[in-house]
Amino acid sequence: MRVQCVTRTSTYNTSTGNSFLMIDMHDDMRALWSSEPVASVQQFASNALSKMLVATKLSFLQQFASNALSKMLVATKLLLAVVTVWSVKAANSNFKNLLFYTCVTPQVGNQCEEGYTLDQAGIATQGFSSNFTTIEAGKKQNITTLFAVHDTFFENGIGLRKDWKARWSDLRTKLDPYIKSKTVVGFFVGDELFPGKISVAEFMTALKAIQSVKKEYAEYNLITWENEGGTQWVLQFSKGIPEELDVISLDDYYMWTNHTSHTPQGQVDGHRQWYEKNIYPLLKPHQMVYLVPGSYATHDPRGPIPPGYPYGNETYCYHGTFAGCDDYMADQADAFAAWAFDDSRVAGIAPWHWDTRKIGVVTPFKEVGVVDMPKTKATWKAIHDRLLSCPNGCGE
């Protein structure tokens, strides 16, 4: 029997002496075939199957590879998209705290033992205080507290209290239910302590005493925070920030990258560069920072006050107007928040300040607080709401 390949039939004809099997084949496969004698239809079928497998491999391998490559490219793009989304959404899972500096009690040498008010509810997530009434009321408003312990350990200008052990022992007992209810989530040691208000050795005595309580309540992940002012304090910690201190911050409202333009973004860029160059190298893996941006306005009409304020009331205000101050500080709040959402070393933002004071009570052009700045207050409110919307970390 011989095999004849035709185009459109798939039947076989045995009406003549020679048997023919006519098979419908694709042109590029037909070339693989030739009329050849076979012993039987079964033998033909076996040969045909072998040759079709070869043809299939040759004909479709390239298409298979092409399809596979296309699918791999699609899968890769999807994977990259997922990774990109994850990396953006989880840019900084550590940024969870927003608190405002407010001195409710009389301020003594920069120290303030009660640092938030209940009108911050819905904007602040945290505050510092040593007033148990405020602390309890704050919890009901979803504001947790860092207990202010400066006055437990120190006297301004003198150093460590002689009775600090007794005071601390008494406080530990009182704090127990507040820690267990997660009302108190850590400790605020003090503000602008270096250089000069206390010694590093006295600071370490307080930190180690606090650390013993943190270990006792290890399951609650209590933190210890201290804020510094300016830049000279880092000289006290050239070998690194003490490991017992979990969060460090600084306030400096003159850190523009360009003092001529003195823009909100320039202030943020100046801070970030300084943090990355001078603070981050001092941190251990578990340590983080708070950002302390200025957040204030002025009704002070004065012009330049050299050398620190060559632009007068335009220093922190667009056009030297109160509305311009509000606009400027709203822009600055957004810029600091963008940094915080991006940088895993940032655990919180603590703007200064919330309350309004009289002209002359604080350094120039800063007397009005966030509470009386509608646009800036709304901006911080939006940042607060965004924090709550993504408790596992928000990205840009």
N, C-alpha and C positions, 0 to 999 in steps of 0.2 A: 504494500500500500504506500502511496506517496501522499504527501501533504501539499495542498495548494492553498495559498493564502489569498483571500479576496477581501473586499472591503465591507460588504453589507450583510453577508449571510453567515449564519452560525450553525448550519445543518450539514449533514454529510450525505453523499450520493453514492450508492453502490449499484446503479443500473447498468454499468459497463463492466468489462472484465477487470479493469483496475478500480480499486476503491479509492475515493478521494474524500478527504475531510476538509471542509472549507470553513475557515475561521475568520471572524470579524476582528481585525486588529487595527490599532492606531498606527499611523504611518511610521513614526520613529521607532516603534517596536517591530514592525514588519521587517525592517532591515536586518534584524537579528535572526531571521528565519530563512530557510531555503527549502526547496522541495527535496525531500530526503526519504529514502525507504525506511519503513518501520515494520516491525513484525506483527504489530497488532494495534488496535485502537488504544489498548491499555498502555502499550509501550509509548505510543505517541503522546498520550496524556501525561505520562511520567516525564517524558522529555520536555513537553510543552510547559509543564509546571516548573521544572528546573530553570528553563530559559526565561519564563515570565518572572521568576523570582530575581534572576540576574537583571533583567530589564527593569524590574521595579526598583531594585536597589540603585541602578544607574540613573533611572529617570527621576526618582523621587527623593534620593538622598540629598541632593542640592536644595530641593524645595523644603525638605524636613529641616535641614540645617538653617535655612533662611528663616523658616517659621520659628524654630527654637530660639534663634538669635533675637528675633523680634520680640518674642515673649520674654526673653531674659532682659532685654532692654526696658520693656514695659515694667517688669517686676522690679528692676533696679531703680527706675524712676519712682515707682510707688514706694519702695523702701526708703529712698532718699527723701521723698516727701514726708513720710512718717517720721523719719529721724529729724528732719528739719522742724516739723511741727512740734515734736517732743522737745527738741532743744530750745525752741522759742518759748513754749508754754512753761517749761521747767527751768527757765533761765536762772531764777533765784528763788528757791524754795525756802530760803532762810529769812527773807524780808517779810516780817509779820507784824511789826510794831510801829505805831504812830502815836507819839505823845508830845505834849507841848509844855514848855517851861513857863510856869506861873508861880510867882512868889506870893502865896496867900499870907503866910506869917511874915513878920518883919525879917528882912534880909540882913544877915550879919556877915560881913566879909565874904560876900558872894554865896554864902550858904543859906539854903532855904529848905526847911524840913517838910513843908507841905506844898507840893508842886503841881496840883491840878484842881480844877473846879468842875462841878457837875454839869455846867453848861457846855462842856466839851463832849458830852454824850452824843453818839452818832457820828463823831469825827475822830476822836481819840480811841485807840484800843488799849492804851496803857498810860500809867502815870506814876509819879513817885510821891510818897507821902509817909508821914509817921502818925497821922491822925486816924485812929481806928474808926471813927464815925464816918469820915470821908471814904476810907477804904471799903467799909461795908456798903455804903451808898453807891460807890463806884462799881462794885461787883454787880449790883442790880441793874446798872446801866451798861453792862458788858465792858467795863474798864477794869483791867487787872492792875495790880500795884507792885512796884518795886519799893520795898520798905526803905525809907531814908534813915540811914544809921549813923550819919556823920556825928550828930550830937551825942550818940551813945558812946562813941569812942574818943572824940576829939573836942578840944577847945580851940577856937580860932586864935592863931598867933601864939599859942602856948604848946599845943601838941596833944599827946595822948593823955586822956583823963586818968587821974590816979584811981578812980573808982570804976574804970571801964569794965572790969571783970564782973562786978556785982550788977552793973547796969545791963550788961550783955546777957548774963544768966537770967535775969528777970524777964528780959525781952524774949528770950528763947521760949520760955514757958508760955508767954502770951501769944506768940506767933503760931504755935502748934496747930490750932484749928484753922487758921487762915491759910496756912500752907497746905494742909490736907484738903481743904475745899478749893484749892487753886485760886484763891483770892489774892494772896501774896505769891508772886512768881519769881521773886529774887530780891536783890538788895542794891540800893543806890548809895555808894560810899561818900560821894561828895563832888563838889564843883570847883575846878581850877585850884587844885591843892598844891601844884608844883609850878615853880620852885618857891619855897619859903613858908608855906602855911603849916606843913608838917614835914617830918623827915621820911625818907624812903623806909627806914627801919620801922618807924611808927605805922606807916602805911601797911607794911608787911605783917605787923602784929595783928592789925584789924582784919586783913585779908585771910590770914590763917585761922583766926577765930570764926570768921564767917564760913570758911571752907569746911570746918568741922560740922557745922549745921547742914551744909549742902550734902555732905557725905551721909549724914544721918537720914536725910530725906532724899536720897539719891534717885528714887523712882519719880520724883517730881521735877527733876531737871532745872533746879533753881539756878539763876544767873546772878553775876555780880557786875555792876556797871560803874564806871567813874568817868566824868567828863573833865577835859582839860581846856585851857584857854591859850590861844596863840600857838607858838611853835617851839619855844625854848624848853618845854617840859620833856621833850624826847631825850634831851641830854641826860636826864636822870635814869633812863632805861636803855642805855646803849647796848646792853647785853640781852635785851628782849623784855617785852611786857611780862610781868609776873604771871605764872601759869594759873594762879588762883583768880585772876581777873578775867572774866569771860568777854566783856565788851568794853571798848575804849572809844572815846570820841573827842572832838575838839570843836570849840567855837572860835571862829575868826571871820569877821565880816568884811575883810579888806583883801581878799585873796584872789582878785581878778587876774587873769592871764594878761590882760591889757587894761591898765588903769586909765588910759585915755578914753577908751570906749565904755568901760565899766558896765558891761551888759550882764543880764542874768546868766546867760550861758557861759560867759567869761568867768563869772564867779564859781560856777559848777566845775568848769574845766580846771580852774586853778586849785580848787579843793581836791579834785580827783587826782591830779598830778602829784600833789603834795602827799596825799594818803598813800598812793602807790609807791612813791619813792621813799618816804620817811616812816610810815606807820606799818604798812604791810610786811616789810622785811623783819619787823620786830615781833610779829604775831606767830604764835604756835598754831598747829592745825585746827584746834577747837575754838580759837579766838576769833571774834568778829568786831565790827565797828557799828556805831550809830553815826548818822550824819546830822549835823546841827546847823541847818541853814538859818540865816536871818529871815524873819517874816514879820515885818513891821512897816509902819508908814509914819508920816509927819504932817503936822500943821505948822511947823516952824517956817517962817517966811525968809529966814536969813539966807544970804548968799554965801560965797566962799568963806571957809574958816580954815586958813592954813595952819599947819601943813597937811593935816589929815583929811580935810574935806574941801579940796580946791573947787568942787562943783556945787558946794552949798546944798540946798535942798533938792538939787537934781542928782545927788549922789546915788540914791536908791529909788528915784522916781523919774518916770518919763515926763518931760516938760515942766518939772518942778511943781506939779499940782498934786493934790491928795488923790484924785482919781488916777493920776499917772503913777503914784506910789502903789496903788492897789493893782493896777495892770502889771507893773514891773514885778511885784512880788508873786502874783499869780503865775507869770511866766517862769519865775525862778523856782516856784514850787513844782511846776511840771518838769522842769529840767533836773532838779534834784531827784524827783521820783523816777525819771527815766534811768538815771544812774543806779538807783537802788534796785529797780526791777531787773537790771542787767548784771549786777555784780554780786556774786555769791558771798563775798565778805561782808556785805551790808545786812545787818539784822533789823535795823529800824531807822526811823527819822524822828528827830526831836527838835522841831523848830523853836526858835526863840523869837518872839514870846507871844503869849495868848492875851494877857491883860493889857489895858491901856493905862498909861501914867501921864503925869504932867510934863510939859516941856522942861528940860533941865534935870529931870530925875535920873535919866539915863544919858549915855553919850549921844551926841547930836543926831537929830533926824531919825530917831527910832522910838519915839514915845508911844505911838499908837499900836495896839496889838491886833492880832488876827480877829479877835471877837468883834472889832469895829471896822473890819475891812471886808465888805460883802463879796467881792470877786475872789479875793485870796481865800477867804473862808470856804466859799463854794468849791474852789479848786482842791483844797485839802479834803473836803467832804467827798469829792469824786475819787480821790486817791484812796481814802479810807474804804469806800464802797468797793473799789476794785480789789483791794486786799482781801476783803471778806468774800468776794466772788470767786477767788481762786486760792483757797487755803493751802494748797500744795505748791504754790509758787506761780507767780505771774511773769510772763515774758513780754518783750516789747512787740 
